[in-house]
Amino acid sequence: MSQPTLQRRLGLVQATALNMIDMVGIGPFVTLPLVMGFMGPNFLLAWLVGAALASVDGLIWSELGAAYPAAGGSYRFLKLAYGEQKWGRYMSFLYVWQTLIQSPLVLASGAIGFAQYFGYLVPMTAWWQPKLVAGTVVLLLIALLYRRIEDIGKLGVALWVGVLSLMGWLIFGGLTHINHPVAILPAGGVGALPGLLISAAMGQAAVKTIYSYLGYYNVCHLGAEIKGPEKVIPRSIFLSILGIATLYLLLNWSVGTVIGWEEVQGWQAGTSDKSQFIISVFMERLYGPAAANLATAMVLLVAFASLFAVLLGYSRIPYAAAADGEFLPVFAKLHPTKHFPYVSLLLLGGVGFVFSLLFRLGEVISAILAMRILVQFVGQAVGLVLLRRRRGTGALPFKMPLYPLPVILAIVVWLFVFAGIAPVAVNWGGVAFKLYFQVAAVGMMALGTGAFLLWSKQQGKWPYENK
């Protein structure tokens, strides 16, 4: 009896839909007021910076995804780039190791944001009520994803329609009710841009906007399930980035023309911060409470749709590593009739459920970026250079323009974002201290290195194959 395998059933429409609903999620709705708080009248510039980084990094993902379309995305890319038998094993193991933590963090961030907006419809006064909502969302996602990939593709397109409908309604509302001017360039004009771009405020705001753009590469995680991947993967990545950047800029401009940045900063400085429901307040101001409730319900639908795509993509990463013999074998199991990696889905969903009960939204967003930048984004950019040198470019289905400039820009900006992640104040057992997420990320890498060495020694593989 033959073993079940992943099936190539997703075309350009489904791939782009899954990317875009992954990107939107709850991110722009919860980070929009935070970016206004950091950047004041220059908040649109932070969203342009996020789009620019996504575009540059998208070139790296497109070249790698088109050339090596397999399940697991970065796991496969890192292993090939650094050498399948030696350092590639280490880098790809570190990535999967971090995925077991950071992908549930992504899931938890969306669930926590969902619970935050749900509080507009159903006020929650007890501390446990938002946690109950967030945990329930994660469990429902697991149940919905426990099915065949072609059914998921159809459901993804339906959810995508909901995303576009909501964004269109919000943008239309702002376009027809302009009360405040919104500028893209700072007051000092083009000459003030360099200082603003490297400012601490931009660093903080960029962390939030980049978080909201993450997901343009989700199609690479599903590489083994994409039809015609050498064309579909690059196209879906850039269609996603272009579409979402346009929607984000129009959404922020629309909200900013109705609710000025000064008002948002005033809310944040007060005892009752209405900015956490800024979309709901925006719609209530334009059309009344009934429209606000409907818009809030649609925000919740969008958030749920994004988490659906997130958990779908990440569940393929431990599966790919285990099927390759580089991770715990139990993760290589596919469902016998539905043909999907059910063990990986259940584990990541389960950890995400726990995280959704433990953490706060701001902490989760910072932790997500800190853990991903060094191994995945920077490591992958360096890996592309190594692959080009070793294998050449003659067989590449997609070649990035202006190479190596996009790679250099991506590395520099990712390191800038990494340095810009602010610490959070923590009080543990009466002892107050600051938690630096950069230190936590390096600590997780150190733990992963130890786990890799133990795993390799048990398997008799590099660096222990002859010892």
C-alpha positions as a Markdown table, in Angstrom:
| # | Residue | x | y | z |
|---|---|---|---|---|
| 1 | Met | 0.0 | 0.0 | 0.0 |
| 2 | Ser | 1.5 | 3.4 | -1.0 |
| 3 | Gln | 2.0 | 6.1 | 1.5 |
| 4 | Pro | -0.1 | 9.2 | 1.2 |
| 5 | Thr | 1.6 | 12.3 | -0.3 |
| 6 | Leu | 0.9 | 16.0 | -0.5 |
| 7 | Gln | -1.1 | 16.9 | -3.6 |
| 8 | Arg | -0.6 | 19.9 | -6.0 |
| 9 | Arg | -4.1 | 21.3 | -6.0 |
| 10 | Leu | -3.7 | 25.1 | -5.3 |
| 11 | Gly | -3.6 | 27.6 | -8.2 |
| 12 | Leu | -2.8 | 31.3 | -8.4 |
| 13 | Val | -6.1 | 32.5 | -7.1 |
| 14 | Gln | -6.1 | 30.2 | -4.1 |
| 15 | Ala | -2.4 | 30.8 | -3.4 |
| 16 | Thr | -2.9 | 34.6 | -3.5 |
| 17 | Ala | -6.0 | 34.4 | -1.4 |
| 18 | Leu | -4.3 | 32.4 | 1.3 |
| 19 | Asn | -1.3 | 34.8 | 1.3 |
| 20 | Met | -3.5 | 37.9 | 1.5 |
| 21 | Ile | -5.7 | 36.7 | 4.3 |
| 22 | Asp | -2.6 | 35.6 | 6.2 |
| 23 | Met | -1.2 | 39.1 | 5.8 |
| 24 | Val | -4.3 | 41.1 | 6.8 |
| 25 | Gly | -5.6 | 39.3 | 9.9 |
| 26 | Ile | -6.0 | 41.4 | 13.0 |
| 27 | Gly | -2.6 | 43.1 | 12.4 |
| 28 | Pro | -3.6 | 46.4 | 10.7 |
| 29 | Phe | -6.5 | 46.9 | 13.0 |
| 30 | Val | -4.6 | 46.6 | 16.2 |
| 31 | Thr | -1.3 | 48.2 | 15.0 |
| 32 | Leu | -2.9 | 51.2 | 13.2 |
| 33 | Pro | -3.4 | 53.2 | 16.4 |
| 34 | Leu | 0.0 | 52.1 | 17.8 |
| 35 | Val | 1.8 | 53.4 | 14.7 |
| 36 | Met | -0.2 | 56.7 | 15.0 |
| 37 | Gly | 1.0 | 56.9 | 18.6 |
| 38 | Phe | 4.7 | 56.5 | 17.6 |
| 39 | Met | 4.8 | 58.5 | 14.4 |
| 40 | Gly | 2.1 | 61.2 | 14.9 |
| 41 | Pro | 1.5 | 63.0 | 11.6 |
| 42 | Asn | 4.0 | 60.8 | 9.7 |
| 43 | Phe | 2.2 | 57.5 | 10.4 |
| 44 | Leu | 1.6 | 56.7 | 6.7 |
| 45 | Leu | 5.4 | 56.7 | 6.1 |
| 46 | Ala | 5.8 | 53.8 | 8.5 |
| 47 | Trp | 3.4 | 51.8 | 6.4 |
| 48 | Leu | 5.4 | 52.6 | 3.2 |
| 49 | Val | 8.6 | 51.4 | 5.0 |
| 50 | Gly | 6.9 | 48.1 | 5.8 |
| 51 | Ala | 5.7 | 47.7 | 2.2 |
| 52 | Ala | 9.3 | 48.4 | 0.9 |
| 53 | Leu | 10.8 | 45.8 | 3.2 |
| 54 | Ala | 8.2 | 43.2 | 2.2 |
| 55 | Ser | 8.9 | 44.0 | -1.5 |
| 56 | Val | 12.6 | 43.6 | -1.2 |
| 57 | Asp | 12.4 | 40.5 | 0.9 |
| 58 | Gly | 9.7 | 39.2 | -1.4 |
| 59 | Leu | 12.3 | 39.0 | -4.2 |
| 60 | Ile | 14.3 | 36.6 | -2.0 |
| 61 | Trp | 11.3 | 34.4 | -1.3 |
| 62 | Ser | 10.2 | 34.4 | -4.9 |
| 63 | Glu | 13.6 | 33.3 | -6.2 |
| 64 | Leu | 13.9 | 30.5 | -3.6 |
| 65 | Gly | 10.3 | 29.5 | -3.8 |
| 66 | Ala | 10.2 | 29.2 | -7.6 |
| 67 | Ala | 13.4 | 27.2 | -7.7 |
| 68 | Tyr | 12.7 | 24.9 | -4.7 |
| 69 | Pro | 8.9 | 24.4 | -4.4 |
| 70 | Ala | 8.6 | 22.0 | -1.5 |
| 71 | Ala | 6.7 | 21.8 | 1.8 |
| 72 | Gly | 8.4 | 23.7 | 4.6 |
| 73 | Gly | 9.5 | 26.9 | 2.8 |
| 74 | Ser | 12.5 | 28.2 | 4.8 |
| 75 | Tyr | 13.3 | 24.8 | 6.2 |
| 76 | Arg | 14.1 | 23.6 | 2.7 |
| 77 | Phe | 15.8 | 26.8 | 1.6 |
| 78 | Leu | 18.2 | 26.9 | 4.5 |
| 79 | Lys | 19.1 | 23.3 | 4.3 |
| 80 | Leu | 20.0 | 23.5 | 0.6 |
| 81 | Ala | 21.8 | 26.9 | 1.0 |
| 82 | Tyr | 24.2 | 25.9 | 3.8 |
| 83 | Gly | 24.8 | 22.3 | 2.7 |
| 84 | Glu | 22.4 | 19.4 | 3.2 |
| 85 | Gln | 24.9 | 17.2 | 5.1 |
| 86 | Lys | 26.5 | 19.8 | 7.4 |
| 87 | Trp | 25.7 | 23.4 | 8.2 |
| 88 | Gly | 22.4 | 23.2 | 6.3 |
| 89 | Arg | 21.2 | 20.6 | 8.7 |
| 90 | Tyr | 22.0 | 22.9 | 11.6 |
| 91 | Met | 20.4 | 26.0 | 10.1 |
| 92 | Ser | 17.2 | 24.2 | 9.0 |
| 93 | Phe | 17.0 | 22.5 | 12.4 |
| 94 | Leu | 17.2 | 25.9 | 14.2 |
| 95 | Tyr | 14.4 | 27.2 | 12.0 |
| 96 | Val | 12.1 | 24.3 | 12.7 |
| 97 | Trp | 13.0 | 24.5 | 16.4 |
| 98 | Gln | 12.0 | 28.2 | 16.5 |
| 99 | Thr | 8.9 | 27.4 | 14.4 |
| 100 | Leu | 7.6 | 25.3 | 17.3 |
| 101 | Ile | 7.6 | 28.4 | 19.4 |
| 102 | Gln | 7.2 | 31.4 | 17.0 |
| 103 | Ser | 4.4 | 30.0 | 14.9 |
| 104 | Pro | 2.2 | 29.4 | 18.0 |
| 105 | Leu | 3.1 | 33.0 | 19.0 |
| 106 | Val | 1.8 | 34.2 | 15.6 |
| 107 | Leu | -1.4 | 32.2 | 16.2 |
| 108 | Ala | -1.7 | 33.6 | 19.7 |
| 109 | Ser | -1.2 | 37.2 | 18.6 |
| 110 | Gly | -4.2 | 36.9 | 16.2 |
| 111 | Ala | -6.3 | 35.1 | 18.8 |
| 112 | Ile | -5.5 | 37.8 | 21.4 |
| 113 | Gly | -6.3 | 40.6 | 18.9 |
| 114 | Phe | -9.5 | 38.8 | 18.1 |
| 115 | Ala | -10.5 | 38.8 | 21.7 |
| 116 | Gln | -9.6 | 42.5 | 22.0 |
| 117 | Tyr | -12.0 | 43.5 | 19.3 |
| 118 | Phe | -14.6 | 41.0 | 20.5 |
| 119 | Gly | -14.7 | 43.1 | 23.6 |
| 120 | Tyr | -16.3 | 45.9 | 21.7 |
| 121 | Leu | -19.4 | 43.7 | 20.9 |
| 122 | Val | -19.4 | 42.0 | 24.3 |
| 123 | Pro | -17.8 | 44.0 | 27.1 |
| 124 | Met | -15.5 | 41.8 | 29.2 |
| 125 | Thr | -14.7 | 42.8 | 32.7 |
| 126 | Ala | -13.2 | 39.6 | 34.2 |
| 127 | Trp | -9.6 | 38.9 | 33.5 |
| 128 | Trp | -10.4 | 35.4 | 32.2 |
| 129 | Gln | -13.0 | 36.3 | 29.6 |
| 130 | Pro | -10.6 | 37.5 | 26.9 |
| 131 | Lys | -8.5 | 34.4 | 27.4 |
| 132 | Leu | -11.6 | 32.2 | 27.0 |
| 133 | Val | -12.4 | 33.9 | 23.7 |
| 134 | Ala | -8.8 | 33.6 | 22.4 |
| 135 | Gly | -8.5 | 30.0 | 23.4 |
| 136 | Thr | -11.8 | 29.1 | 21.8 |
| 137 | Val | -10.7 | 30.7 | 18.5 |
| 138 | Val | -7.6 | 28.5 | 18.4 |
| 139 | Leu | -9.6 | 25.3 | 19.0 |
| 140 | Leu | -12.1 | 26.2 | 16.3 |
| 141 | Leu | -9.2 | 26.8 | 13.8 |
| 142 | Ile | -7.8 | 23.3 | 14.5 |
| 143 | Ala | -11.2 | 21.8 | 13.9 |
| 144 | Leu | -11.7 | 23.6 | 10.6 |
| 145 | Leu | -8.2 | 22.7 | 9.3 |
| 146 | Tyr | -8.6 | 19.1 | 10.0 |
| 147 | Arg | -9.6 | 18.3 | 6.3 |
| 148 | Arg | -8.3 | 18.0 | 2.7 |
| 149 | Ile | -6.2 | 20.7 | 1.1 |
| 150 | Glu | -8.6 | 21.3 | -1.9 |
| 151 | Asp | -11.5 | 22.0 | 0.5 |
| 152 | Ile | -9.2 | 24.4 | 2.4 |
| 153 | Gly | -8.4 | 26.2 | -0.9 |
| 154 | Lys | -12.1 | 26.8 | -1.6 |
| 155 | Leu | -12.7 | 28.0 | 2.0 |
| 156 | Gly | -9.7 | 30.3 | 1.7 |
| 157 | Val | -11.1 | 32.1 | -1.4 |
| 158 | Ala | -14.4 | 32.6 | 0.4 |
| 159 | Leu | -12.6 | 34.1 | 3.4 |
| 160 | Trp | -10.6 | 36.3 | 1.0 |
| 161 | Val | -13.8 | 37.8 | -0.3 |
| 162 | Gly | -14.8 | 38.7 | 3.2 |
| 163 | Val | -11.4 | 40.4 | 3.7 |
| 164 | Leu | -11.7 | 42.5 | 0.5 |
| 165 | Ser | -15.3 | 43.4 | 1.4 |
| 166 | Leu | -14.4 | 44.8 | 4.8 |
| 167 | Met | -11.4 | 46.8 | 3.6 |
| 168 | Gly | -13.5 | 48.2 | 0.7 |
| 169 | Trp | -16.2 | 49.4 | 3.1 |
| 170 | Leu | -13.8 | 51.0 | 5.5 |
| 171 | Ile | -11.9 | 52.8 | 2.7 |
| 172 | Phe | -15.1 | 54.0 | 1.1 |
| 173 | Gly | -16.2 | 55.4 | 4.5 |
| 174 | Gly | -13.0 | 57.5 | 4.8 |
| 175 | Leu | -13.1 | 58.7 | 1.3 |
| 176 | Thr | -16.6 | 60.1 | 1.7 |
| 177 | His | -16.1 | 61.7 | 5.2 |
| 178 | Ile | -12.8 | 63.6 | 5.1 |
| 179 | Asn | -12.3 | 65.8 | 8.2 |
| 180 | His | -8.5 | 65.9 | 8.7 |
| 181 | Pro | -5.6 | 66.4 | 6.3 |
| 182 | Val | -3.2 | 63.5 | 6.1 |
| 183 | Ala | 0.3 | 63.9 | 4.6 |
| 184 | Ile | 2.8 | 61.3 | 3.5 |
| 185 | Leu | 6.0 | 63.5 | 3.6 |
| 186 | Pro | 7.0 | 65.0 | 7.0 |
| 187 | Ala | 6.7 | 68.8 | 7.6 |
| 188 | Gly | 10.3 | 69.3 | 6.6 |
| 189 | Gly | 9.8 | 67.7 | 3.2 |
| 190 | Val | 12.2 | 65.3 | 1.5 |
| 191 | Gly | 15.1 | 66.7 | 3.4 |
| 192 | Ala | 13.6 | 65.5 | 6.7 |
| 193 | Leu | 13.2 | 61.9 | 5.6 |
| 194 | Pro | 16.7 | 60.5 | 6.4 |
| 195 | Gly | 16.6 | 61.6 | 10.0 |
| 196 | Leu | 13.0 | 60.3 | 10.4 |
| 197 | Leu | 13.7 | 57.0 | 8.8 |
| 198 | Ile | 16.5 | 56.1 | 11.3 |
| 199 | Ser | 14.7 | 57.6 | 14.3 |
| 200 | Ala | 13.7 | 55.5 | 17.4 |
| 201 | Ala | 10.1 | 56.2 | 16.7 |
| 202 | Met | 10.4 | 54.8 | 13.2 |
| 203 | Gly | 12.1 | 51.7 | 14.6 |
| 204 | Gln | 9.2 | 51.1 | 17.0 |
| 205 | Ala | 6.6 | 51.8 | 14.3 |
| 206 | Ala | 8.3 | 49.6 | 11.7 |
| 207 | Val | 8.1 | 46.7 | 14.1 |
| 208 | Lys | 4.3 | 47.1 | 14.1 |
| 209 | Thr | 3.9 | 47.7 | 10.4 |
| 210 | Ile | 6.2 | 44.8 | 9.3 |
| 211 | Tyr | 4.3 | 42.5 | 11.6 |
| 212 | Ser | 1.1 | 43.5 | 9.7 |
| 213 | Tyr | 2.8 | 42.7 | 6.4 |
| 214 | Leu | 4.1 | 39.3 | 7.4 |
| 215 | Gly | 2.6 | 36.4 | 5.4 |
| 216 | Tyr | 3.5 | 37.3 | 1.9 |
| 217 | Tyr | 5.6 | 34.2 | 1.8 |
| 218 | Asn | 3.0 | 31.8 | 3.1 |
| 219 | Val | 2.7 | 30.2 | -0.3 |
| 220 | Cys | 6.3 | 29.0 | 0.0 |
| 221 | His | 5.3 | 26.8 | 3.0 |
| 222 | Leu | 2.8 | 25.2 | 0.8 |
| 223 | Gly | 5.2 | 24.7 | -2.1 |
| 224 | Ala | 4.5 | 21.0 | -2.5 |
| 225 | Glu | 0.8 | 21.8 | -2.9 |
| 226 | Ile | 1.0 | 24.5 | -5.6 |
| 227 | Lys | 0.3 | 23.9 | -9.2 |
| 228 | Gly | 2.9 | 25.4 | -11.6 |
| 229 | Pro | 5.0 | 26.7 | -8.6 |
| 230 | Glu | 7.8 | 28.2 | -10.7 |
| 231 | Lys | 5.3 | 30.9 | -11.9 |
| 232 | Val | 2.6 | 30.8 | -9.3 |
| 233 | Ile | 4.8 | 31.4 | -6.3 |
| 234 | Pro | 6.5 | 34.6 | -7.4 |
| 235 | Arg | 3.2 | 36.0 | -8.9 |
| 236 | Ser | 1.2 | 35.3 | -5.8 |
| 237 | Ile | 3.9 | 36.9 | -3.6 |
| 238 | Phe | 4.0 | 40.2 | -5.4 |
| 239 | Leu | 0.2 | 40.3 | -6.1 |
| 240 | Ser | -0.2 | 39.9 | -2.3 |
| 241 | Ile | 2.3 | 42.6 | -1.4 |
| 242 | Leu | 0.9 | 45.0 | -4.0 |
| 243 | Gly | -2.7 | 44.4 | -3.0 |
| 244 | Ile | -2.2 | 44.5 | 0.7 |
| 245 | Ala | 0.1 | 47.6 | 0.6 |
| 246 | Thr | -2.6 | 49.5 | -1.4 |
| 247 | Leu | -5.3 | 48.4 | 1.0 |
| 248 | Tyr | -3.2 | 49.3 | 4.1 |
| 249 | Leu | -2.3 | 52.8 | 2.8 |
| 250 | Leu | -5.9 | 53.5 | 1.8 |
| 251 | Leu | -7.2 | 52.2 | 5.1 |
| 252 | Asn | -4.8 | 54.2 | 7.2 |
| 253 | Trp | -5.4 | 57.3 | 5.2 |
| 254 | Ser | -9.2 | 56.9 | 5.5 |
| 255 | Val | -9.1 | 56.4 | 9.2 |
| 256 | Gly | -6.7 | 59.3 | 9.7 |
| 257 | Thr | -9.0 | 61.7 | 7.8 |
| 258 | Val | -11.8 | 60.9 | 10.2 |
| 259 | Ile | -10.0 | 60.3 | 13.5 |
| 260 | Gly | -6.9 | 62.6 | 13.7 |
| 261 | Trp | -3.6 | 61.3 | 15.1 |
| 262 | Glu | -3.8 | 63.9 | 17.9 |
| 263 | Glu | -7.1 | 62.4 | 19.1 |
| 264 | Val | -5.6 | 58.9 | 19.0 |
| 265 | Gln | -2.6 | 60.0 | 21.1 |
| 266 | Gly | -5.0 | 61.6 | 23.5 |
| 267 | Trp | -6.9 | 58.4 | 23.9 |
| 268 | Gln | -3.6 | 56.5 | 24.6 |
| 269 | Ala | -2.6 | 59.0 | 27.2 |
| 270 | Gly | -5.9 | 58.7 | 29.1 |
| 271 | Thr | -7.3 | 56.1 | 31.4 |
| 272 | Ser | -9.8 | 54.7 | 28.9 |
| 273 | Asp | -8.0 | 53.9 | 25.6 |
| 274 | Lys | -10.6 | 53.7 | 22.8 |
| 275 | Ser | -7.8 | 53.3 | 20.2 |
| 276 | Gln | -7.8 | 49.5 | 20.7 |
| 277 | Phe | -11.2 | 49.6 | 19.0 |
| 278 | Ile | -10.3 | 52.3 | 16.5 |
| 279 | Ile | -12.1 | 50.6 | 13.5 |
| 280 | Ser | -15.2 | 50.2 | 15.5 |
| 281 | Val | -15.1 | 53.8 | 16.7 |
| 282 | Phe | -14.4 | 55.0 | 13.2 |
| 283 | Met | -17.5 | 53.2 | 11.8 |
| 284 | Glu | -19.7 | 54.3 | 14.8 |
| 285 | Arg | -18.7 | 57.9 | 14.1 |
| 286 | Leu | -19.5 | 57.6 | 10.4 |
| 287 | Tyr | -22.7 | 55.4 | 10.4 |
| 288 | Gly | -23.8 | 54.8 | 14.0 |
| 289 | Pro | -23.7 | 51.9 | 16.4 |
| 290 | Ala | -25.3 | 49.3 | 14.2 |
| 291 | Ala | -22.7 | 49.8 | 11.4 |
| 292 | Ala | -20.0 | 49.8 | 14.0 |
| 293 | Asn | -21.2 | 46.4 | 15.3 |
| 294 | Leu | -21.3 | 45.0 | 11.8 |
| 295 | Ala | -17.8 | 46.3 | 11.0 |
| 296 | Thr | -16.5 | 44.8 | 14.2 |
| 297 | Ala | -18.0 | 41.5 | 13.3 |
| 298 | Met | -16.3 | 41.7 | 9.9 |
| 299 | Val | -12.9 | 42.5 | 11.6 |
| 300 | Leu | -13.3 | 39.4 | 13.6 |
| 301 | Leu | -14.0 | 37.4 | 10.4 |
| 302 | Val | -10.9 | 38.8 | 8.8 |
| 303 | Ala | -8.8 | 38.0 | 11.9 |
| 304 | Phe | -10.1 | 34.4 | 11.9 |
| 305 | Ala | -9.5 | 34.0 | 8.2 |
| 306 | Ser | -5.9 | 35.1 | 8.7 |
| 307 | Leu | -5.3 | 32.7 | 11.5 |
| 308 | Phe | -6.7 | 30.0 | 9.3 |
| 309 | Ala | -4.0 | 30.6 | 6.7 |
| 310 | Val | -1.3 | 31.0 | 9.3 |
| 311 | Leu | -1.9 | 27.6 | 11.0 |
| 312 | Leu | -2.3 | 25.9 | 7.6 |
| 313 | Gly | 1.1 | 27.1 | 6.3 |
| 314 | Tyr | 3.1 | 26.6 | 9.5 |
| 315 | Ser | 1.8 | 23.1 | 10.0 |
| 316 | Arg | 3.7 | 22.0 | 6.9 |
| 317 | Ile | 7.1 | 23.0 | 8.3 |
| 318 | Pro | 7.7 | 20.3 | 11.1 |
| 319 | Tyr | 6.2 | 17.8 | 8.6 |
| 320 | Ala | 8.8 | 18.7 | 5.9 |
| 321 | Ala | 11.7 | 18.4 | 8.4 |
| 322 | Ala | 10.5 | 15.1 | 9.8 |
| 323 | Ala | 9.7 | 13.6 | 6.3 |
| 324 | Asp | 13.3 | 14.6 | 5.5 |
| 325 | Gly | 14.7 | 12.6 | 8.5 |
| 326 | Glu | 15.8 | 15.7 | 10.3 |
| 327 | Phe | 13.2 | 16.0 | 13.0 |
| 328 | Leu | 11.1 | 13.8 | 15.2 |
| 329 | Pro | 9.5 | 11.1 | 13.0 |
| 330 | Val | 6.1 | 11.5 | 14.5 |
| 331 | Phe | 5.7 | 14.8 | 12.6 |
| 332 | Ala | 6.1 | 13.1 | 9.3 |
| 333 | Lys | 2.7 | 11.3 | 9.6 |
| 334 | Leu | 0.0 | 12.3 | 7.2 |
| 335 | His | -3.7 | 11.6 | 7.8 |
| 336 | Pro | -4.4 | 8.3 | 6.1 |
| 337 | Thr | -7.5 | 9.5 | 4.2 |
| 338 | Lys | -7.3 | 13.3 | 4.2 |
| 339 | His | -3.6 | 13.5 | 3.4 |
| 340 | Phe | -2.5 | 16.4 | 5.6 |
| 341 | Pro | 0.1 | 16.5 | 8.5 |
| 342 | Tyr | -2.3 | 16.2 | 11.4 |
| 343 | Val | 0.3 | 15.7 | 14.1 |
| 344 | Ser | 2.0 | 19.0 | 13.2 |
| 345 | Leu | -1.3 | 20.7 | 13.0 |
| 346 | Leu | -2.4 | 19.5 | 16.4 |
| 347 | Leu | 0.9 | 20.3 | 18.2 |
| 348 | Leu | 1.3 | 23.8 | 16.8 |
| 349 | Gly | -2.4 | 24.5 | 17.5 |
| 350 | Gly | -2.1 | 23.2 | 21.0 |
| 351 | Val | 0.9 | 25.3 | 21.9 |
| 352 | Gly | -0.8 | 28.3 | 20.3 |
| 353 | Phe | -3.8 | 27.7 | 22.5 |
| 354 | Val | -1.6 | 27.8 | 25.6 |
| 355 | Phe | 0.2 | 31.0 | 24.5 |
| 356 | Ser | -3.1 | 32.7 | 23.8 |
| 357 | Leu | -3.9 | 32.2 | 27.5 |
| 358 | Leu | -0.6 | 33.4 | 28.8 |
| 359 | Phe | 0.6 | 36.5 | 27.0 |
| 360 | Arg | -0.3 | 40.1 | 26.0 |
| 361 | Leu | -0.5 | 41.3 | 22.4 |
| 362 | Gly | 2.4 | 43.8 | 22.5 |
| 363 | Glu | 4.7 | 41.2 | 24.0 |
| 364 | Val | 3.8 | 38.6 | 21.4 |
| 365 | Ile | 4.4 | 40.9 | 18.4 |
| 366 | Ser | 7.9 | 41.8 | 19.6 |
| 367 | Ala | 8.7 | 38.2 | 20.4 |
| 368 | Ile | 7.6 | 37.0 | 17.0 |
| 369 | Leu | 9.9 | 39.4 | 15.1 |
| 370 | Ala | 12.9 | 38.9 | 17.4 |
| 371 | Met | 12.8 | 35.2 | 17.0 |
| 372 | Arg | 12.4 | 35.1 | 13.3 |
| 373 | Ile | 14.8 | 37.8 | 12.0 |
| 374 | Leu | 18.3 | 36.2 | 12.5 |
| 375 | Val | 17.7 | 32.6 | 11.4 |
| 376 | Gln | 14.9 | 32.9 | 8.9 |
| 377 | Phe | 15.1 | 36.3 | 7.2 |
| 378 | Val | 18.8 | 37.2 | 7.5 |
| 379 | Gly | 19.9 | 33.6 | 7.3 |
| 380 | Gln | 17.8 | 33.0 | 4.2 |
| 381 | Ala | 19.1 | 36.1 | 2.5 |
| 382 | Val | 22.7 | 35.0 | 3.0 |
| 383 | Gly | 21.7 | 31.5 | 1.9 |
| 384 | Leu | 20.5 | 32.8 | -1.4 |
| 385 | Val | 23.9 | 34.2 | -2.1 |
| 386 | Leu | 25.5 | 30.9 | -1.3 |
| 387 | Leu | 23.1 | 29.0 | -3.5 |
| 388 | Arg | 23.8 | 31.3 | -6.5 |
| 389 | Arg | 27.6 | 30.9 | -6.1 |
| 390 | Arg | 27.4 | 27.1 | -5.8 |
| 391 | Arg | 24.6 | 26.3 | -8.3 |
| 392 | Gly | 24.7 | 29.2 | -10.6 |
| 393 | Thr | 21.6 | 31.0 | -12.0 |
| 394 | Gly | 21.1 | 29.3 | -15.4 |
| 395 | Ala | 18.3 | 27.0 | -14.1 |
| 396 | Leu | 16.5 | 29.6 | -12.0 |
| 397 | Pro | 12.8 | 30.0 | -13.0 |
| 398 | Phe | 12.8 | 33.5 | -11.4 |
| 399 | Lys | 15.8 | 35.8 | -11.0 |
| 400 | Met | 15.6 | 38.9 | -8.8 |
| 401 | Pro | 16.5 | 42.1 | -10.6 |
| 402 | Leu | 19.4 | 44.2 | -9.5 |
| 403 | Tyr | 21.1 | 41.4 | -7.6 |
| 404 | Pro | 22.7 | 41.6 | -5.0 |
| 405 | Leu | 21.3 | 45.0 | -4.0 |
| 406 | Pro | 17.9 | 43.6 | -2.8 |
| 407 | Val | 19.8 | 41.0 | -0.6 |
| 408 | Ile | 22.0 | 43.7 | 0.9 |
| 409 | Leu | 19.0 | 46.0 | 1.6 |
| 410 | Ala | 17.0 | 43.2 | 3.1 |
| 411 | Ile | 19.8 | 42.2 | 5.5 |
| 412 | Val | 20.5 | 45.8 | 6.6 |
| 413 | Val | 16.8 | 46.7 | 7.2 |
| 414 | Trp | 16.1 | 43.4 | 9.0 |
| 415 | Leu | 19.0 | 44.1 | 11.4 |
| 416 | Phe | 17.7 | 47.6 | 11.9 |
| 417 | Val | 14.3 | 46.3 | 12.8 |
| 418 | Phe | 15.9 | 43.7 | 15.1 |
| 419 | Ala | 17.8 | 46.4 | 17.0 |
| 420 | Gly | 14.7 | 48.6 | 17.2 |
| 421 | Ile | 12.6 | 46.0 | 19.1 |
| 422 | Ala | 12.0 | 47.7 | 22.5 |
| 423 | Pro | 12.2 | 45.8 | 25.8 |
| 424 | Val | 9.2 | 45.4 | 28.1 |
| 425 | Ala | 9.1 | 45.9 | 31.8 |
| 426 | Val | 8.5 | 42.6 | 33.7 |
| 427 | Asn | 7.7 | 42.1 | 37.4 |
| 428 | Trp | 8.3 | 38.5 | 38.4 |
| 429 | Gly | 8.0 | 37.5 | 42.0 |
| 430 | Gly | 8.4 | 41.1 | 43.1 |
| 431 | Val | 11.6 | 41.6 | 41.1 |
| 432 | Ala | 11.3 | 44.2 | 38.4 |
| 433 | Phe | 13.5 | 44.0 | 35.3 |
| 434 | Lys | 13.5 | 44.6 | 31.5 |
| 435 | Leu | 13.0 | 41.7 | 29.1 |
| 436 | Tyr | 15.1 | 42.2 | 25.9 |
| 437 | Phe | 13.5 | 40.1 | 23.2 |
| 438 | Gln | 16.8 | 40.1 | 21.3 |
| 439 | Val | 18.5 | 38.3 | 24.2 |
| 440 | Ala | 15.5 | 35.8 | 24.4 |
| 441 | Ala | 15.9 | 35.1 | 20.7 |
| 442 | Val | 19.6 | 34.4 | 21.0 |
| 443 | Gly | 18.8 | 32.2 | 24.0 |
| 444 | Met | 16.4 | 30.2 | 22.0 |
| 445 | Met | 19.0 | 29.7 | 19.3 |
| 446 | Ala | 21.4 | 28.4 | 22.0 |
| 447 | Leu | 18.9 | 26.0 | 23.3 |
| 448 | Gly | 18.2 | 24.9 | 19.7 |
| 449 | Thr | 21.9 | 24.3 | 19.1 |
| 450 | Gly | 22.0 | 22.0 | 22.2 |
| 451 | Ala | 18.9 | 20.1 | 20.9 |
| 452 | Phe | 20.5 | 19.8 | 17.5 |
| 453 | Leu | 23.7 | 18.4 | 18.9 |
| 454 | Leu | 21.8 | 15.8 | 21.0 |
| 455 | Trp | 19.6 | 14.9 | 18.0 |
| 456 | Ser | 22.6 | 14.5 | 15.7 |
| 457 | Lys | 24.5 | 12.4 | 18.2 |
| 458 | Gln | 21.6 | 10.1 | 18.6 |
| 459 | Gln | 21.2 | 9.8 | 14.8 |
| 460 | Gly | 25.0 | 9.4 | 14.2 |
| 461 | Lys | 24.9 | 12.3 | 11.8 |
| 462 | Trp | 27.2 | 15.4 | 11.3 |
| 463 | Pro | 29.1 | 16.5 | 13.4 |
| 464 | Tyr | 29.2 | 13.0 | 15.0 |
| 465 | Glu | 29.0 | 10.7 | 11.9 |
| 466 | Asn | 32.6 | 9.4 | 12.4 |
| 467 | Lys | 32.9 | 9.6 | 16.1 |
